[in-house]
């Protein structure tokens, strides 16, 4: 795996911290109209830095895991967009009925975040394991 530069590593860490702060404060109803943007900025930084960390080897398994990790990054950003929508309800007027909006869109960021976190944890563990195997052989 290509190592991130020092600045990229700092941006990656800042993105992760902003995501945790944003999601935690939003879940505990602390300034939701502000922290949803904090989460979204953090998710964009996190995803951007993770996509920049390229794999330069030949292992198809690690390449597949990197694609899954990119999918998780997309889910992180989508959860941020859904979080912003839950705070401001921009998309509410796109639906004919308010109950349809609440059933389909409102607070679905939690599900998207859960899927992204599970995919992220799985791929990080598996990539680490595969890189150890690659070094040993």
Phi and psi in degrees as a GROMACS rama.xvg file:
@    title "Ramachandran Plot"
@    xaxis  label "Phi"
@    yaxis  label "Psi"
@TYPE xy
-70.4647  128.64  UNK-2
-77.4861  142.885  UNK-3
-76.2723  150.412  UNK-4
-70.1988  172.292  UNK-5
-62.0631  -42.6242  UNK-6
-66.4453  -41.7274  UNK-7
-63.529  -39.3607  UNK-8
-63.6219  -39.9995  UNK-9
-65.6715  -43.2597  UNK-10
-63.5774  -38.1686  UNK-11
-61.7253  -45.8341  UNK-12
-65.9453  -43.3557  UNK-13
-61.1389  -42.1198  UNK-14
-59.8199  -44.1148  UNK-15
-64.2433  -41.5354  UNK-16
-65.9698  -42.5894  UNK-17
-62.6862  -36.3536  UNK-18
-63.852  -45.1886  UNK-19
-64.4165  -45.5434  UNK-20
-62.678  -46.4515  UNK-21
-62.3165  -48.0633  UNK-22
-67.6085  -41.2239  UNK-23
-64.9926  -48.1857  UNK-24
-65.7694  -37.0952  UNK-25
-65.5462  -42.5685  UNK-26
-65.9239  -31.4811  UNK-27
-95.016  15.8536  UNK-28
61.1521  36.0722  UNK-29
-102.899  103.425  UNK-30
56.9594  52.3243  UNK-31
-58.5111  -33.2952  UNK-32
-72.2834  -16.0624  UNK-33
-100.72  -47.3675  UNK-34
-70.9885  -18.6149  UNK-35
-64.922  -35.8607  UNK-36
-72.3914  -35.2967  UNK-37
-60.4525  -46.0759  UNK-38
-61.7759  -44.8341  UNK-39
-62.9487  -43.0263  UNK-40
-62.7339  -43.0515  UNK-41
-62.0468  -41.9229  UNK-42
-64.8319  -39.3355  UNK-43
-66.0851  -43.1572  UNK-44
-62.8147  -47.0549  UNK-45
-59.1574  -49.3514  UNK-46
-65.6578  -41.3804  UNK-47
-61.6056  -45.4186  UNK-48
-69.3404  -36.8874  UNK-49
-69.8487  -35.1588  UNK-50
-69.3386  -32.9045  UNK-51
-68.5518  -19.4627  UNK-52
-83.8349  89.9544  UNK-53
-85.0811  154.271  UNK-54
-101.556  125.511  UNK-55
-106.917  7.60573  UNK-56
-88.424  -168.018  UNK-57
-109.911  -1.3741  UNK-58
-70.7659  121.023  UNK-59
-70.8364  -27.1194  UNK-60
-65.7554  -45.4442  UNK-61
-68.7654  -36.6126  UNK-62
-62.5927  -40.9545  UNK-63
-64.8649  -42.3398  UNK-64
-65.0384  -35.705  UNK-65
-65.2454  -36.2393  UNK-66
-66.4216  -39.3077  UNK-67
-64.9629  -38.5368  UNK-68
-64.94  -37.448  UNK-69
-64.9533  -37.1545  UNK-70
-62.1465  -41.5166  UNK-71
-62.6035  -39.3784  UNK-72
-62.3512  -40.3281  UNK-73
-63.1122  -40.3588  UNK-74
-65.0371  -36.4128  UNK-75
-61.194  -45.4485  UNK-76
-67.1774  -41.9991  UNK-77
-62.7336  -36.2938  UNK-78
-66.129  -34.8407  UNK-79
-64.617  -42.0279  UNK-80
-64.4218  -40.9355  UNK-81
-67.9332  -32.5973  UNK-82
-66.1766  -43.137  UNK-83
-61.8776  -41.261  UNK-84
-65.8984  -36.1984  UNK-85
-65.885  -32.1226  UNK-86
-76.9116  -40.0889  UNK-87
-106.564  -18.0125  UNK-88
56.4101  48.217  UNK-89
-62.8716  -40.6339  UNK-90
-82.7376  -3.79309  UNK-91
-57.5305  -35.6004  UNK-92
-79.7007  -7.06048  UNK-93
-79.9842  -12.41  UNK-94
-107.116  144.653  UNK-95
-69.0075  -31.3045  UNK-96
-124.832  134.988  UNK-97
-64.1254  -35.1537  UNK-98
-66.3157  -32.302  UNK-99
-65.2401  -42.2107  UNK-100
-59.5247  -47.0052  UNK-101
-65.9539  -33.5456  UNK-102
-73.333  -35.8249  UNK-103
-96.9113  -34.866  UNK-104
-117.144  -48.9076  UNK-105
-59.9662  126.077  UNK-106
61.9203  21.4081  UNK-107
-80.7966  -2.60483  UNK-108
-61.9781  -29.0415  UNK-109
-64.4187  -44.3336  UNK-110
-63.7725  -43.5884  UNK-111
-63.9895  -40.2238  UNK-112
-65.7123  -39.8709  UNK-113
-63.234  -46.3047  UNK-114
-61.4328  -44.453  UNK-115
-62.6976  -42.6402  UNK-116
-65.6887  -40.5054  UNK-117
-64.7475  -45.2805  UNK-118
-62.6069  -40.5614  UNK-119
-63.911  -46.3995  UNK-120
-64.022  -42.6192  UNK-121
-61.5836  -49.3377  UNK-122
-68.7052  -37.3366  UNK-123
-63.0437  -42.58  UNK-124
-65.115  -46.0774  UNK-125
-69.0345  -39.0376  UNK-126
-64.4625  -41.3866  UNK-127
-60.1095  -44.0055  UNK-128
-64.5746  -44.274  UNK-129
-67.7283  -36.0787  UNK-130
-66.4121  -35.7576  UNK-131
-64.2622  -42.3858  UNK-132
-62.3388  -39.2556  UNK-133
-65.8119  -38.5751  UNK-134
-69.7143  -39.16  UNK-135
-67.6443  -30.1735  UNK-136
